[in-house]
């Protein structure tokens, strides 16, 4: 007699807590898309090679197509749906991607934007070389990367002008809470 071995996990996704019962081999990308309805992260290669499934787990970029949900128990996860402001305003990185025509088919865009936010959190004024190095794990087959690089440079300038703490809105709120402690 075979028995299914399931695990209960608690994930905080884009600020909302979810208690889920999952199989031990369940991938994060499938739970985000199929269970939680967050379809911004894309299933591209399934092997961690393209970056389309990039999310932030506890503030660090991770590839959801090769990450087991059970490994995320108790973690804070931010997807592309979680970076807009609470009133739905686009994040400056999203604005810059639109302004610089850094979006064509859109498949790579969520991962690129999350990686851009990670870079700008670590380095608010990156050079073109630093930008290209940071996004090298995210494949874009449409834009040729020039528009993406310009968008990240423009986002860095806008965020400096507006004195915005780099990173997704959900992360900024968490950082402010931690700083207040």
N, C-alpha and C positions, 0 to 999 in steps of 0.2 A: 504494500500500500504506500503510494507516494503522497506526501503531504507538502503543501505549499508553505514555504517559510517566508513570512512577510515581516516587515519592520515598520514600526511607527516612527515617523520623523516629524520634527517641527522646523519649518523654514519661515524666515521673515523675508518676503519678497516685495520689494518696492514699498517697504514700510508696513505691509499687512502680514500678520502671522497666519500660517496655514499648518494644520496638523494633517498629515497624510499617512496612509498605509501603502507601502510600496514593496515590490519584490526586491531582493538584494541586488539584482543586476539591472535595476531600472536606471536609465540615464536621465540626467537633469534636463536635457533638451526636450525629452518626451514629456516629462512632468510639466515643465513650463508651458509647452505648446498645447498638449492634449488635456491635461488636468486643470491647469490654471487659466487657459485661454490666452496666454501671452505669446503671441505669434511673431513678435518683432525679431527675436533671435531665430536665425535660420539654420536649418539642417542642410549643410552643404556636402562636405566630404565624408563625414562620419568617422574620420580618423585623426582629427585635430590638426589638419594641414592647412585649412583655408581661412579660419578666423571668423566665419560668418555666424557662428554660434556663441561668440564672445559675450560673457556676462561678467559682473564683478561679484566675487564671493569674499565677504569680509574685506571689501575695499581693493581686492587684487583681481586683475583680469584672469579669467579661467575659460576653458573651452568646454561648453556644456555638453557637447556631443561625446566627450570621453570622460565626463565626471559622473560618478555614481551618486545618486541622491542620498544614499545612506551616509556618504562621506560629508554631506552638507548639513547633517542634523545639527540644529542650533545656530546655523549661520545666517548672516544677512546677505541677501542676494539682490543685486540691482540689475535690471534689464533695461533695454532702451525705453520701455514704457515708463520707467521710473525716473527719468532725468528731467522731464519737463517740470515747470514750476507747479505749485499746488493749484493755481488757477488755470493751468493748461498752457501757459505761455511757453514758447520754445526756449530751450537752453541756448545761450549764445553760440555754442558749438553747432547746434542744429541750424540756427539762423545762418551761420557762416557757410555751412555746407550748401544751403539753398542759394545764398548770394553768389557763391563761387561756382555754381553748377557742378558741384562735386558728387552729385547724385544722378545716375543714369538709370540703370535697371533697378537699383535700390537694394539688391540682394546683400551686398557687402556693407552697406551703410550703417546698420546698427552696430556691428562689430567695430567698424572704423571710428564711429563717434565715441563709443565706450573707450577704445584705446586712446583716442585723442584726449578725452577727459582724464584718463590715467596719466598720460604724459604731462598734461598741463598742471595736474596736481603735484607732480614730482618736479617739474621744471616749467615755471610759468612763461619763460621766454626762450623756447627752444630754437636752435638753428634749423635750417632746411635739412641738413644732414642728420641731426638728431630726430627730427620728425620722421624722415624716411626710415631710419633705423628702428624706431619704435613701432611703426606700423608694418614692418616687413613680414610679419606673420599673418597679415590680413590680405588676402588676394582679391584684387579687383580686375575683372576682365573687360571693363567698359571704358573707364575714364583715363587710364594711363597715369594716374596718381598725381599729375600736376595740379588739377583742381582740388584734390583732397589736401595736398600739402598747402596750397594757398588758403584753403578754408581753415586749416588748423592754425596757420599764421594769423589770419584775420581774427579767429576766435581768441587767440592769445592776446592780441591787441585790444579787442573789445572787452575782454574780461579784466584786463589791467585798467582800462579807461573807466569801467563801471565798478571797480574795486570788488569784483566777484571772486569769492573763494573758488579756485578751480575744482572741478569734479561735479558729479551728478547732484541734483538737488537733494536727493535722499541722503547722500553722503554728507553734504554740507550741513543739513539739519542735525545729523548724528554728531558731526564734528563740533558743532556749536553746543550741543548738549554736553558732550564730554569736556569741552573747554570750560563750561560753566561750573563743573563739579570741582 
